[in-house]
Amino acid sequence: MIALAGVSVHDAHLAMSDRHLTQPDLVRAVAEHPALAEQWRVPLLDRLDR
């Protein structure tokens, strides 16, 4: 598994799948990671803003 500064690709997929925001800390950690692509970051941040 690939991990960048404590956030793995698996974590990113879990965050994207967390539509009901059951793990907000994970979603925030993934969304704030500098290596995350914008097309993944935007929906995560939108979800956190709701």
Stockholm file with secondary structure:
# STOCKHOLM 1.0

chainA/1-50         MIALAGVSVHDAHLAMSDRHLTQPDLVRAVAEHPALAEQWRVPLLDRLDR
#=GR chainA/1-50 SS CCEETTEEHHHHHHHHHCTTCSCHHHHHHHHTCTTSCHHHHHHHHHHHHC
#=GC SS_cons        CCEETTEEHHHHHHHHHCTTCSCHHHHHHHHTCTTSCHHHHHHHHHHHHC
//
